[in-house]
């Protein structure tokens, strides 16, 4: 029972019916939760009336005071909430706080261009491919492109050629004058390849493999064969395709057992390439959780041409915040993409819980049993100490804490 409830009720009566953000604090004055509201008075008051789920009940037990900030609109409140969560990292705001930057492959616009794996797409002159939620896929594609196209590999042009020049994987700008048209042609072929037009490159490598084999150059033939297999592996997932060559993201979600599973599919140049999965405890309003996730994500990633969302997500608010086209498809292939994202979200959540049950059998249950054996409550913190000395001198101690 909150012993400061009378003071809180007096503050609640003074709250405005305006949009804004609220900051819940514990007895130490530390911010433990940040939220946003269309109407501050209604939203903050709701925490102290009626029944709540386990997470909210736990939160309310620790609220000793609160502050609030009035904003001009719900959009401003949402953006402010995200920034406050990043600043305070409150313990009860555990959703979408990792601020993950997915890797992209960058083709630089330098005199002697090169490929890089980057986490931020900040140079507008350069060309970016991605995002790759699977970092391994990004590295595999990066390595393959560097083998296929003889671009510069070094950070700075050296005074003498390196191994890549000997392997014909670099044009050697350190010793050769490279015409700009030569780089332009490589750039054009590389962009076409990464967008899925791989047939001409596979045909070229196949012809080289057959020629090497006929000349009894079996090691060289094997290298060409491995390159062909790498191309097939890297491009194998490009099995859903639209003819308009647009970049679009597709949102799907599923809620069960107090958790929300979020799937974000990435379609680039009309091809469905990758997906990202997030599983988090669902908050008081799942729709706000979805919008907060999207806004946070696009603060650190380029927006696509088009974003497809399910029917029960606030289209008007998202359209106001994001600059891309936000659609709720009613029929056809785009609706099928959203349904596929929802289906994958459901599948991922169910599999995650099955895995968690198996993991709990080896972790959580033994901890509960340990508490019983020791005659104490289930331990949530375990401290391990180690003391060392050299013949009674130079004493050193270390502690490791598991929570």
C-alpha positions in Angstrom: 0.0 0.0 0.0 1.4 3.4 -1.0 1.8 5.5 2.2 2.1 8.7 0.1 -1.3 8.3 -1.5 -2.9 11.4 0.0 -0.2 13.6 -1.3 -0.5 11.9 -4.8 -4.3 12.4 -4.8 -3.9 16.1 -4.2 -1.4 16.3 -7.2 -3.8 14.3 -9.4 -6.6 16.9 -8.8 -4.3 19.6 -10.3 -3.4 17.7 -13.5 -4.6 19.3 -16.8 -6.7 17.6 -19.4 -3.8 18.2 -21.9 -1.5 15.9 -23.8 1.9 15.4 -22.3 4.4 13.1 -20.5 4.5 11.9 -16.9 7.5 10.7 -14.9 6.8 8.3 -11.9 9.4 8.5 -9.1 10.3 6.2 -6.1 11.1 7.2 -2.6 14.7 8.2 -3.6 13.3 10.6 -6.3 14.6 8.3 -9.1 12.5 8.1 -12.2 11.2 4.5 -12.5 8.6 5.0 -15.3 7.9 7.4 -18.2 4.6 7.5 -20.1 2.7 9.7 -22.5 -1.0 10.6 -22.5 -3.6 12.3 -24.7 -5.1 13.6 -21.5 -2.7 13.7 -18.5 -5.4 13.9 -15.8 -7.2 10.8 -17.0 -4.2 8.7 -17.7 -2.2 9.3 -14.6 -5.3 9.0 -12.3 -6.0 5.6 -13.9 -2.9 4.1 -12.2 -4.4 4.7 -8.7 -7.9 3.4 -9.4 -9.3 0.0 -10.4 -7.5 -3.3 -11.0 -4.3 -3.7 -13.0 -2.0 -6.4 -14.3 0.9 -7.7 -12.3 3.5 -5.3 -13.9 1.4 -2.2 -13.3 0.5 -3.2 -9.7 4.2 -3.6 -9.0 4.9 -0.2 -10.5 2.2 1.6 -8.5 3.5 0.0 -5.2 6.8 1.9 -5.8 5.4 5.3 -6.9 6.1 7.9 -4.3 5.7 11.0 -6.5 5.4 12.1 -10.1 6.2 15.0 -12.4 4.6 15.9 -15.8 5.4 17.9 -18.9 2.6 19.4 -21.0 3.0 19.2 -24.8 1.1 20.8 -27.6 0.0 17.6 -29.2 0.0 13.8 -28.9 2.8 13.6 -31.5 5.0 15.9 -29.4 4.2 13.8 -26.3 5.2 10.6 -28.1 8.6 12.0 -29.3 9.3 13.5 -25.9 8.5 10.2 -24.2 11.0 8.3 -26.3 13.7 10.9 -25.5 12.9 10.8 -21.8 13.1 7.0 -21.7 16.5 7.2 -23.4 17.7 9.8 -20.9 16.4 8.2 -17.7 16.4 4.5 -18.7 13.6 3.8 -16.1 13.4 0.2 -14.8 9.8 -0.2 -15.8 10.3 1.1 -19.3 12.0 -2.0 -20.7 10.6 -1.8 -24.2 12.7 -0.8 -27.2 15.5 0.9 -25.2 18.4 -0.9 -26.8 18.6 1.7 -29.6 19.9 -0.9 -32.0 21.5 0.2 -35.2 21.3 -2.6 -37.8 24.2 -2.9 -40.2 24.1 -1.6 -43.8 26.5 -2.1 -46.7 27.8 1.3 -47.8 29.2 2.0 -51.3 31.2 5.2 -50.9 31.2 8.1 -53.4 35.0 8.6 -53.1 37.5 9.0 -56.0 38.4 5.4 -55.5 35.1 3.9 -54.1 35.0 1.0 -51.6 32.5 -1.0 -49.7 32.0 -0.8 -45.9 29.7 -2.3 -43.2 28.2 0.6 -41.2 25.6 1.1 -38.5 24.6 4.7 -39.5 23.5 6.0 -42.9 24.6 9.5 -42.5 26.4 10.4 -45.8 23.7 11.2 -48.4 26.3 11.0 -51.3 26.9 7.3 -50.6 24.7 4.4 -51.5 23.3 2.1 -48.8 22.0 -1.4 -49.0 20.0 -2.9 -46.1 19.2 -3.0 -43.3 20.4 -6.4 -42.3 19.0 -7.5 -38.9 21.1 -10.6 -39.4 24.7 -9.3 -39.1 26.0 -12.6 -40.5 24.0 -12.1 -43.7 25.5 -8.6 -44.0 29.1 -9.9 -43.6 28.5 -12.7 -46.1 27.1 -10.3 -48.7 30.0 -7.9 -48.0 32.7 -10.6 -48.5 31.0 -11.8 -51.7 30.8 -8.3 -53.2 34.4 -7.6 -52.4 35.4 -10.8 -54.2 33.2 -10.1 -57.3 34.0 -6.4 -57.8 37.6 -5.1 -57.7 37.0 -2.0 -55.6 39.6 -0.6 -53.1 39.8 -2.5 -49.8 42.2 -0.3 -47.9 41.2 2.8 -45.8 43.9 4.9 -47.4 45.5 4.4 -50.8 49.0 3.0 -50.0 52.3 3.4 -51.9 52.5 -0.1 -53.2 50.0 -2.9 -54.3 48.7 -5.4 -51.7 47.5 -9.0 -51.9 44.0 -8.0 -53.2 45.7 -6.6 -56.4 47.5 -9.9 -56.9 44.1 -11.7 -56.5 42.5 -9.4 -59.0 40.1 -8.1 -56.4 41.3 -4.5 -56.6 42.2 -2.3 -59.6 45.3 -1.1 -57.8 44.8 2.7 -57.7 48.1 2.8 -55.8 50.0 2.1 -59.0 47.5 2.6 -61.8 45.5 5.5 -63.2 41.9 4.4 -63.0 39.4 6.1 -65.3 36.2 7.3 -63.6 34.1 5.5 -66.3 35.6 2.2 -65.1 34.4 2.8 -61.6 31.0 3.9 -62.9 30.6 0.6 -64.7 31.6 -1.4 -61.6 29.2 0.6 -59.5 26.4 0.1 -62.0 27.0 -3.7 -62.0 27.3 -4.0 -58.3 24.0 -2.1 -57.6 22.3 -4.2 -60.2 23.7 -7.4 -58.6 22.7 -6.5 -55.0 19.2 -5.7 -56.2 18.9 -9.3 -57.3 20.0 -9.3 -60.9 22.5 -12.1 -60.5 22.0 -14.2 -63.7 24.6 -12.4 -65.9 27.2 -12.7 -63.1 26.5 -16.4 -62.6 26.7 -17.0 -66.3 30.0 -15.2 -66.5 31.4 -17.3 -63.5 30.1 -20.5 -65.0 31.8 -19.9 -68.3 35.1 -19.2 -66.4 34.7 -22.3 -64.3 34.2 -24.5 -67.4 37.2 -22.9 -69.1 39.4 -23.5 -66.1 38.2 -27.1 -65.8 39.0 -27.8 -69.5 42.5 -26.3 -68.9 42.9 -28.7 -66.0 43.0 -25.7 -63.6 40.9 -27.4 -61.0 41.8 -25.2 -58.1 40.7 -22.1 -60.0 37.5 -23.9 -61.2 36.7 -24.7 -57.6 37.1 -21.0 -56.7 34.6 -20.1 -59.4 32.2 -22.9 -58.3 32.4 -21.6 -54.6 31.6 -18.1 -55.8 28.5 -19.3 -57.7 27.3 -21.2 -54.6 27.9 -18.1 -52.4 25.8 -16.0 -54.8 23.0 -18.6 -54.7 23.1 -18.7 -50.9 23.1 -14.9 -50.4 20.2 -14.4 -52.8 18.2 -17.5 -51.8 15.8 -15.5 -49.5 14.6 -13.2 -52.3 11.5 -15.2 -52.9 8.7 -12.6 -52.6 8.8 -9.9 -55.2 6.8 -6.9 -56.3 7.2 -5.4 -59.8 7.3 -1.7 -58.7 10.8 -1.9 -57.2 9.8 0.2 -54.1 11.4 0.0 -50.6 8.7 -0.8 -48.1 8.5 -2.1 -44.5 5.7 -4.4 -43.3 4.6 -4.4 -39.6 3.0 -7.5 -38.0 2.2 -8.3 -34.3 0.7 -10.9 -32.0 -0.3 -10.7 -28.3 -0.4 -13.6 -25.9 0.5 -14.3 -22.2 1.1 -10.6 -21.5 3.7 -10.2 -24.3 3.6 -8.6 -27.6 5.6 -10.1 -30.6 6.5 -7.6 -33.3 7.7 -8.5 -36.8 9.1 -6.0 -39.2 9.7 -7.2 -42.7 12.0 -5.3 -45.1 11.2 -5.2 -48.8 13.9 -3.5 -50.9 13.7 -2.7 -54.6 10.4 -4.7 -54.6 12.0 -7.8 -53.1 11.3 -9.2 -49.6 14.8 -9.7 -48.1 14.9 -9.7 -44.3 12.9 -9.5 -41.1 13.4 -8.4 -37.5 11.7 -9.9 -34.5 11.0 -8.2 -31.1 9.3 -9.7 -28.1 8.5 -7.5 -25.1 6.0 -7.3 -22.2 2.8 -5.6 -23.4 2.0 -2.3 -21.8 -1.3 -0.7 -20.9 -2.0 0.1 -24.5 -0.6 -2.3 -27.2 -1.3 0.3 -29.9 1.0 2.8 -28.2 3.6 0.1 -27.9 3.6 -0.5 -31.6 3.7 3.2 -32.5 6.5 3.8 -30.0 8.5 0.9 -31.5 8.2 2.3 -35.0 9.0 5.9 -34.1 12.0 4.7 -32.1 13.2 2.5 -34.9 13.0 5.2 -37.6 14.9 7.6 -35.4 18.0 5.5 -36.2 17.1 4.0 -39.6 16.1 5.6 -42.9 12.4 5.5 -43.6 11.2 3.4 -46.6 9.0 4.7 -49.4 6.1 2.9 -47.9 5.1 1.3 -44.5 2.3 -1.3 -44.4 0.5 -1.7 -41.0 -2.4 -3.8 -39.6 -5.9 -2.3 -39.5 -6.0 -1.7 -35.7 -2.9 0.6 -35.6 -3.4 4.4 -35.4 -2.9 5.4 -39.1 -3.5 9.1 -38.5 -0.9 9.5 -35.7 1.8 7.5 -37.6 1.2 9.5 -40.8 1.6 12.7 -38.8 4.9 11.6 -37.3 6.6 9.6 -40.2 7.3 11.2 -43.6 6.9 8.0 -45.6 3.6 6.7 -47.0 1.7 4.7 -44.3 -0.9 2.3 -45.6 -3.4 -0.1 -44.1 -4.0 -2.4 -47.1 -7.6 -3.7 -47.5 -7.0 -6.3 -50.2 -4.5 -7.8 -52.6 -0.8 -8.6 -52.2 0.0 -5.9 -49.7 -2.7 -7.1 -47.4 -1.2 -10.6 -47.8 2.2 -9.2 -46.7 0.7 -7.8 -43.5 -1.1 -11.1 -42.8 2.2 -12.9 -43.3 4.0 -10.6 -40.9 1.2 -11.2 -38.3 1.5 -15.0 -38.8 5.3 -14.9 -38.3 4.8 -12.8 -35.2 2.4 -15.4 -33.8 4.8 -18.3 -34.7 7.8 -16.5 -33.2 6.0 -15.8 -29.9 4.8 -19.4 -29.5 8.3 -20.8 -30.3 9.9 -18.3 -27.8 7.6 -19.5 -25.0 8.3 -23.1 -25.7 12.0 -22.4 -25.6 11.6 -20.4 -22.4 9.8 -23.3 -20.7 12.7 -25.6 -21.5 15.2 -23.0 -20.3 13.3 -22.4 -17.1 13.5 -26.1 -16.3 17.3 -25.7 -16.1 17.5 -22.2 -14.6 14.5 -20.7 -12.8 13.2 -24.0 -11.2 16.7 -24.9 -9.7 16.9 -21.4 -8.2 13.4 -21.9 -6.6 14.6 -25.3 -5.3 17.8 -23.7 -3.9 15.6 -21.2 -1.9 13.6 -24.1 -0.4 16.7 -26.1 0.5 18.2 -23.1 2.3 14.9 -22.3 4.0 14.7 -18.8 2.4 12.6 -17.0 -0.2 13.6 -17.5 -3.8 17.0 -15.8 -4.2 17.1 -13.1 -6.8 20.7 -12.0 -6.2 23.7 -14.3 -5.7 27.1 -12.9 -4.7 30.3 -14.8 -5.2 33.5 -13.7 -3.4 37.1 -14.7 -3.9 40.0 -13.7 -1.7 43.7 -14.1 -2.6 47.1 -13.2 -1.1 50.8 -14.0 -1.6 52.1 -15.6 1.6 49.9 -13.4 3.7 50.6 -10.1 1.9 49.2 -8.3 -1.1 45.6 -9.3 -0.2 43.1 -8.9 -3.0 39.4 -9.6 -3.1 36.9 -9.8 -5.9 33.1 -10.0 -6.1 30.8 -11.1 -8.9 27.0 -10.5 -8.6 24.4 -12.4 -10.5 20.9 -11.0 -10.6 
